[in-house]
Amino acid sequence: MVVLLYSLFFAGAIILQLTIIPLFSIKNITPDLVFILVISIVFKHGRFWGLISGFAAGVILDFFGTGFVGVSSLGNILAVFFAG
């Protein structure tokens, strides 16, 4: 049940990240909702679940984004590793 809930949170964060959040950029700097959600999972459930969720969310975000595939997942994994 918790996995389904976090999956819905990630889906909503990815949709917002790609559609609405760029409208709130200040000098081309935008908040990263997926990153914030991944870090909150690390603090709540630990490093292992943070690594899994960060990698999955990063790959999905890269497939729908315009960047190279794997860059967001690598950034999320490194952030989780140091935050955990």
C-alpha positions in Angstrom: 0.0 0.0 0.0 2.9 2.4 0.8 4.5 1.6 -2.5 1.3 2.5 -4.4 1.0 5.8 -2.4 4.6 6.8 -3.2 4.1 5.8 -6.8 1.2 8.3 -7.0 3.3 10.9 -5.3 6.1 10.4 -7.8 3.8 10.4 -10.8 2.3 13.7 -9.6 5.7 15.2 -8.9 7.0 14.2 -12.4 3.9 15.7 -14.1 4.3 18.9 -12.1 8.0 19.0 -12.7 7.6 18.8 -16.5 4.6 21.1 -16.9 3.9 23.7 -14.2 7.2 24.1 -12.2 9.1 25.6 -15.2 6.7 28.6 -15.0 8.0 29.4 -11.5 11.7 29.6 -12.5 13.8 32.5 -11.3 16.7 33.2 -13.6 16.3 29.6 -15.0 16.5 28.0 -11.6 13.6 25.7 -10.8 12.8 23.6 -7.7 13.2 19.8 -8.2 10.1 18.2 -6.7 11.3 14.6 -7.5 14.6 15.3 -5.6 12.7 16.7 -2.6 10.4 13.6 -2.5 13.4 11.2 -2.8 15.2 12.9 0.1 12.1 12.8 2.2 11.9 9.0 1.6 15.5 8.7 2.7 14.8 10.4 5.9 11.7 8.4 6.6 12.5 4.9 5.3 16.3 4.7 5.0 19.0 4.7 2.4 18.0 1.4 0.7 14.5 2.6 -0.2 15.8 6.0 -1.1 18.3 4.5 -3.6 15.6 2.4 -5.2 13.1 5.2 -5.4 15.7 7.8 -6.6 16.9 5.5 -9.4 13.4 4.7 -10.6 12.1 8.3 -10.4 15.2 9.5 -12.1 15.0 7.1 -15.0 11.3 7.9 -15.5 12.0 11.6 -15.4 14.8 11.2 -17.9 12.6 9.3 -20.3 10.0 12.1 -20.3 12.4 15.0 -20.0 14.7 16.4 -22.6 18.1 15.5 -21.1 20.2 12.4 -21.4 18.8 9.2 -20.0 20.5 8.4 -16.7 21.6 11.9 -15.6 18.7 12.5 -13.1 18.9 9.0 -11.7 22.7 9.4 -11.2 22.1 12.7 -9.4 19.4 11.3 -7.3 21.5 8.2 -6.3 24.5 10.3 -5.3 22.3 12.7 -3.3 20.6 9.8 -1.5 24.0 8.2 -0.8 25.3 11.3 0.9 22.0 12.2 2.6 21.6 8.7 4.0 
